[in-house]
């Protein structure tokens, strides 16, 4: 059994510039949690930087993509015997104090999974605290409507990369992902498994590097991918099996 009951994992591909600040923030804000970096075949110093800042590292021999990194993080958390698992992205968007709130909700058994949301309301956070461009706003609106139809309830930020889960949810989240929208596929799996998912309003920072998935042609592609995942979820599960 691990010394600590909580692990936080970070999927990372060529993130040597952004990782130090993210890892230092986690060390200061969650000193009793272990940190695992899933190095997705990086060609820079991502793995060395992660180890130098005290994180454990699982490295792929080649770039497999985000969905493989997500599955590996939850699989490692479950196989290593952790009671709680958090996920943040390597781009610096996710404040550690917000992740702490999600972990505490799961620890208190208020839910099995807590997902940090940029667009939900609550805890003094206004729903319009982010001002996306017109194209992003259209993409976000379409995603929200599609998730509402599929889940039967509102879900404001289905592609959020900030989450906390308990041991019941880890194996569900660790199964290989068949779609290009792994966070959405995970939500559908959790619903099918009867697990409790809470969407929590959080503050997120602007990303330190890279670009949003909801820009220009990427926005169109992501919306189509999410809608396809929602429509063909049953077929994707059979294909994976």
N, C-alpha and C positions, 0 to 999 in steps of 0.2 A: 504493500500500500504506500502511496506517496506521503511525504511529510505533511503537506498541506492538502486541504480538501478541495481547493479551487485551482483551476488552470485557465489562463487566457491565451487563446491562440490568435495568430496574425498570419493570414495568407499573404505572401510577399513574392513579387517578381521584379527584380532589379530595383530594389528600394533602399540601397545603401545610404542615400542622401536623407531620406525621410525617417528611416527606422530609429536612429539614435534618440531623437526627441520623443517618439512614441514610447520606446522602451524605458527611457528615463522617467517619463510621466507615470507609466504603469508601476515602476519600482517604488516611486514616491507615494502614489495613491493607493496601491494594493500590495503592500509589502509582504503580506501573508499568502499571496497567490503565486503559483509558478507561471512562467511565461514560455510559450512554445511558438516558434516561428516555422511556418510551413514554407520552405524555400522552393518555389516552383521553377526549378531549373534556371536560376538566375545566372547571368554571365558577368555580373559585377561582384562586388564584395559583400552582398547581402548576408550570406551565411557567416562570414567572419565578423562583420559588424554586430550581428545578433549575438554571437557567442561572447564577444568582447563586452557586451552590455548585460551579460548574465542570463540570456535566454537559452533554452534548449532548442535544437534545430533538427528538423526532418527535411532532408533535401531530396528532391526528385532528380533523376539523371537527365531529364529533359523537361521542357516547358509543357505542362499538361493542361493548363488553363485553370480559371478560378474554381470551376465546379469540382475539379479533382482536389484542389487545395482545401476547399470547405469540407468535403467528405473526409479527407485525411485528418483534419483538425478534430472533428467530432469523434472519429474512430480512435484516434490516439487518446483523447480524453477518457473515453469509455474503457478502452483496454488497459489503461494505466490505473484505473480505479478511482478517478476523481468523482466527488459528489456533485460538483458544480462546474460548469464550463462557460466562459465568456468568449465572445469573438469581437474583435475590432479590426478595422482596415489599417493598412500601413501608410495611408496618405495623410494622417494627422487630423482627420475630421472628428474623431470621436473622443470627447473629453472623458478622462478617467472617472471623474465624479459622477457622470451620467451612467457609466457602466456599473459603478458601485450601486446605484439605485436599482438597476435592473437585477443585479445579483442578489440584493437584499430581498426584492420581491419574490424571487424564486426560492431563496433560502427560507423565507417565512411561509412557504407553501401557498402563497396567494395564486400561483400559477405554475405551470411546468416550463413555460417558455415566456420570456419577456423580450419584446422587440422594440428598440429605440426608434421613434418616429419623428421626422422633421416636420410633418404636416398635421399631426394630431394636436388636439387642444387639451390643456390641463396644466396643473402646477404653475399657474400664472403665465403660461406660454400661449401667445396668441396664434391662431391658426394661420395668419398671414405674415408670420415673422420672417418668412423667406419670400423674396420677390423674384420668382423665376422669369425668364424671358417668355415671350408669347408662345414660342414653339415648345419650350419645356412645360409651360403651364398646360398646353393642350395635351402633351404626352402624359403628364401626371394625372390629369383629369380622366383620360381614357383608361389608364391603369387602375385608377380608383374605382371607376364604374365597373370594369370587368371583374375586379376582385369582389366587389359588393354582390354582383350577380352570382358569382361562383360560390362564395362563402356564406351568402345569406346575411351578411352584416358588413358594416363599413370596415375597410382596412386602408389606411391612408398612405402608407409608405412600404409597399410590398417588396421593394428591392433594397431595403435597408440592410447594411452590413454590420449592424451593431445589435448584439443579442446576448442573452444569458439563458442557459438551459440546465435542467436537472438530469439525473441519470436515466430517468424514464424516457426522456426525449433524445438523449445522445445516440442510441442505435438507429433511431428513425432518421436523424439528421446525417448519420454516417453512411447510409446506403449510397452507392454510386448514383450520380445525377445524369439523367438522360437528356434533359433540355438545356437550352442556353440561358435559362432564367432559374438558377438553382435556388435562390431565396424564395421564389414563388412556388417552385415545386416542393420545397420543404414545408411551406405553409399548408399546401394541399395534403401532404403526407400526415402532418400533425393533426389536421382535421379528421382524416380517415382513421387515424389511430385513437381518436377520442381524447387527445391531450389538450390541456388548457393553455391557450395562447393569449397573452395580454399585450396590446399595443400601448406603449408608454410615450407620452410627449417628452422629447428631450431637446436640448440645444446641441447643435452641431456647428463646428467651425467650417470655414472654407477649406477645401483641400489644399495641402501644401504643394502638391504637384499632380500632373495628369489632368484629365478632362472628364467631365460628367458624361455618363452614358446617355443622358437625355439632351443631346445636342444634335441638330441637323439630321443627317441620314442615320446617325446612331440612334436617335430618338425613335425614328420610324421602325428601324430594325428591332429595337428593344420592345416596343409596343406589340409588334407582330409576333415576336418570340413569346411574350407573356400571354397574349391571347391564344396562341397555339398551345402553350403549356396548359392553360385552363381548359381548352376544348378537348385536348387529346391526352389528358392526364392518365386515364385508365389504360389507354394503349401504351403509353410510355412505361407504366408500371409493368405491364405484361412483357414488354420488350426487354426491360431490365432483368426481369425474372428468368 
